[in-house]
Amino acid sequence: MFDESSYDRLKKMPLFIKAQEIMEISLKISENVSKHDIEKLDEAEGDMLEGYAQYIRENATIIPAKISGAEAVEIYDLKMENAAIIRKAARELSTYCTGLAMCGYKNTDYLQLLRDEIEEFRVLFAEWVKTFDQWNYIIDRWGLFNPPGIDYDSHDPDDDIPFDSPFDSDEL
């Protein structure tokens, strides 16, 4: 779990700082999609504009939360699962910026600022993922995040460890 020193360390991580900056910009963009902008469009376009704003908000808040989650665990497949969600959220932010622009969002400078921040985040992210210890793992039986040479149906050596129950089977 996270203790205060772990949280202090997290808050100082360049990746986490950049994620918070992305979240702040995203929330401002989302807030700038006003009801007035939506009312000027036909119903379908207004719904799309409002939807893009909502998705930007949601994805932007996922990123720092999943960084925190990945930092709270040591096991490779759990770190990678969080990393995959982070990557998906960041990529979708860029996609939704394009959607906002296509729907007529006027503050395109903010969209470019967000894209630039995501690009800076991408580099920090790639360096961060390199720090994951791929040999601190449990076998991912779904087959997504196993180290090289370990397959989803590989034998787990931990299965060979005998388990002696403190209860005699006759007592159950």
C-alpha positions in Angstrom: 0.0 0.0 0.0 0.9 3.6 -0.3 2.4 5.3 2.8 3.0 9.0 3.0 6.6 8.7 1.8 5.5 6.7 -1.3 2.9 9.4 -2.1 5.6 12.1 -1.7 7.8 10.2 -4.1 4.9 9.8 -6.5 4.2 13.5 -6.5 7.8 14.2 -7.5 7.9 11.8 -10.4 8.2 13.7 -13.7 5.7 11.3 -15.3 3.1 11.9 -12.6 3.7 15.7 -12.7 3.2 15.6 -16.5 0.0 13.5 -16.0 -1.4 16.1 -13.7 -0.6 18.8 -16.2 -2.4 16.8 -18.9 -5.4 16.4 -16.6 -5.5 20.1 -15.8 -5.4 21.1 -19.5 -8.0 18.4 -20.4 -10.4 19.6 -17.7 -10.1 23.2 -18.9 -10.8 22.1 -22.5 -13.7 20.1 -21.3 -15.1 23.0 -19.3 -14.7 25.3 -22.4 -17.2 23.2 -24.3 -20.1 25.4 -23.4 -23.8 24.8 -23.7 -23.8 27.8 -26.1 -21.4 25.9 -28.4 -23.5 22.8 -28.3 -26.8 24.7 -28.9 -25.4 26.2 -32.1 -25.0 22.7 -33.6 -27.6 20.2 -34.7 -28.5 17.6 -32.1 -26.2 14.9 -33.3 -23.2 17.2 -33.6 -24.0 18.7 -30.2 -24.1 15.3 -28.6 -20.8 14.4 -30.3 -19.1 17.6 -29.0 -20.5 17.0 -25.5 -19.4 13.3 -25.7 -15.8 14.2 -26.7 -15.6 16.7 -23.8 -16.8 14.0 -21.4 -14.3 11.4 -22.8 -11.5 13.9 -22.5 -12.4 14.4 -18.8 -12.6 10.7 -18.1 -9.4 9.7 -19.9 -7.4 12.5 -18.3 -8.3 11.4 -14.8 -7.5 7.8 -15.5 -3.8 8.5 -16.3 -2.6 9.7 -12.9 -4.7 7.2 -11.1 -3.2 4.3 -13.0 0.4 5.6 -12.5 -0.4 5.6 -8.8 -1.7 2.0 -9.1 1.4 0.8 -11.1 3.7 2.4 -8.5 1.9 0.7 -5.7 2.7 -2.8 -6.9 5.9 -4.7 -7.8 4.5 -7.5 -10.0 5.3 -7.0 -13.6 2.0 -8.0 -15.1 0.1 -5.7 -12.8 2.4 -2.8 -13.7 2.0 -3.6 -17.4 -1.8 -3.8 -17.1 -1.8 -0.3 -15.6 0.6 0.9 -18.3 -1.6 -0.4 -21.1 -4.6 1.4 -19.7 -2.5 4.6 -19.4 -1.3 4.3 -23.0 -4.9 3.7 -24.2 -6.2 6.8 -22.3 -3.4 9.0 -23.6 -3.9 7.9 -27.2 -7.7 8.4 -26.9 -7.1 12.0 -25.6 -5.3 12.8 -28.9 -8.1 11.2 -30.8 -10.8 13.2 -29.0 -8.9 16.4 -29.6 -9.3 15.7 -33.3 -13.0 14.9 -32.8 -13.5 18.2 -30.9 -11.8 20.1 -33.7 -14.0 18.4 -36.3 -17.1 19.4 -34.4 -16.1 23.0 -34.4 -14.4 23.5 -31.1 -12.9 27.0 -31.4 -10.0 26.9 -29.0 -7.7 24.7 -31.2 -4.6 26.2 -29.6 -5.6 24.3 -26.4 -6.0 21.1 -28.3 -2.5 21.5 -29.7 -1.1 22.3 -26.3 -2.7 19.1 -25.0 -1.2 17.1 -27.9 2.2 18.5 -27.2 1.9 17.6 -23.5 0.9 14.1 -24.5 3.9 13.8 -26.7 6.2 14.8 -23.8 4.3 12.4 -21.6 4.9 9.6 -24.1 8.7 9.8 -23.9 8.6 9.9 -20.0 6.2 7.0 -20.1 8.4 4.8 -22.4 11.4 5.4 -20.1 9.2 4.6 -17.0 8.1 1.3 -18.5 11.7 0.3 -19.0 12.2 0.4 -15.2 9.6 -2.4 -14.6 11.3 -5.6 -13.4 9.9 -8.2 -15.9 11.3 -11.0 -13.8 9.2 -10.1 -10.7 6.1 -11.8 -12.1 3.4 -14.2 -11.7 2.3 -16.0 -14.8 -0.4 -14.1 -16.7 -2.7 -16.8 -17.7 -4.3 -14.4 -20.1 -1.0 -14.3 -22.0 -0.6 -10.6 -22.3 2.1 -9.5 -19.9 4.5 -12.4 -19.5 8.3 -12.0 -19.7 10.1 -13.4 -22.8 10.0 -17.2 -22.8 7.1 -17.5 -20.3 3.8 -18.5 -21.9 0.3 -18.4 -20.5 0.3 -22.2 -20.1 3.9 -22.4 -18.7 4.4 -24.5 -15.6 4.5 -22.4 -12.5 7.3 -23.6 -10.2 5.3 -22.3 -7.2 2.8 -25.1 -7.9 5.4 -27.6 -6.8 5.6 -26.1 -3.3 3.8 -28.5 -1.0 1.1 -27.1 1.1 0.6 -28.8 4.4 -2.8 -27.9 5.9 -2.9 -27.3 9.7 -6.1 -29.4 9.6 -6.2 -33.1 9.2 -8.5 -34.1 6.3 -10.4 -36.3 8.7 -11.4 -33.3 10.8 -13.1 -31.6 7.9 
